[in-house]
């Protein structure tokens, strides 16, 4: 069986390589990123956003631990959401045992 490979291009200004696949059979079986999350800002296409209610938050940091995008950071022992990377998946709301995370419709 003939194996078809992917074709590589040169690196861009940021040193990130662009890969062009010949077809869907050449693509990896799952989504991958060739850059770290600093290059993958995804917040602009979010339709809902999580908002942490400071008066209900106990700083258990479950939202920080389970965020799949690592967009919850800890500042002054409190969780803070970086909306440039948050996709609005709602996992932070789901894991919050105190109900301190609300999901609001994104205002564009």
For each residue, the residues with C-beta under 8 A, 3 or more apart:
1:
2:
3:
4: 22 23 25 26
5: 22 26
6: 19 20 21 22 26
7: 19 20 21 22
8: 17 18 19 20
9: 17 18 19 20
10: 17 18
11: 14 15 16 17 18
12: 15 16 17 18
13:
14: 11 35 39
15: 11 12
16: 11 12 34 35 39
17: 8 9 10 11 12 34
18: 8 9 10 11 12
19: 6 7 8 9 34
20: 6 7 8 9
21: 6 7 24 26 27
22: 4 5 6 7 26
23: 4 26 27
24: 21 27
25: 4
26: 4 5 6 21 22 23
27: 21 23 24
28: 31 32
29:
30:
31: 28
32: 28
33: 36 37 40
34: 16 17 19
35: 14 16 38 39 40
36: 33 39 40
37: 33 40 69 70 71 85
38: 35
39: 14 16 35 36
40: 33 35 36 37 85
41: 44 84 85
42: 45 46 69 85 86 87
43: 46 82 83 84 85 86 87
44: 41
45: 42
46: 42 43 49 83 86 87 88 106
47: 88 105 106
48: 88 90 103 104 105 106
49: 46 81 83 86 88 103 104 106
50: 63 81 86 88 90 92 93 101 102 103 104
51: 81 101 102 103 104
52: 57 63 78 79 80 81 92 100 101
53: 56 57 99 100 101 102
54: 57 78
55:
56: 53 98 99 100
57: 52 53 54 78 79 98 100
58: 98 100
59: 77 78 79
60: 96 97 98
61: 64 65 74 79
62: 65 66 92 95 96 97
63: 50 52 66 67 72 79 91 92 95 96 101
64: 61 67 72 73 74 79
65: 61 62 95
66: 62 63 91 92 95
67: 63 64 70 71 72 91 92
68: 89 91
69: 37 42 85 86 87 89
70: 37 67 85
71: 37 67 81 82 83 84 85 86
72: 63 64 67 79 80 81 82 92
73: 64 79 80 82
74: 61 64 77 78 79 80
75: 78 80
76:
77: 59 74
78: 52 54 57 59 74 75
79: 52 57 59 61 63 64 72 73 74 92
80: 52 72 73 74 75
81: 49 50 51 52 71 72 86 92
82: 43 71 72 73 85 86
83: 43 46 49 71 86
84: 41 43 71
85: 37 40 41 42 43 69 70 71 82
86: 42 43 46 49 50 69 71 81 82 83
87: 42 43 46 69
88: 46 47 48 49 50 103 106
89: 68 69
90: 48 50 93 94 103
91: 63 66 67 68 94 95
92: 50 52 62 63 66 67 72 79 81 95 96 101
93: 50 90 96 101 102 103
94: 90 91
95: 62 63 65 66 91 92
96: 60 62 63 92 93 99 100 101
97: 60 62
98: 56 57 58 60
99: 53 56 96
100: 52 53 56 57 58 96
101: 50 51 52 53 63 92 93 96
102: 50 51 53 93
103: 48 49 50 51 88 90 93
104: 48 49 50 51
105: 47 48
106: 46 47 48 49 88
107:
108:
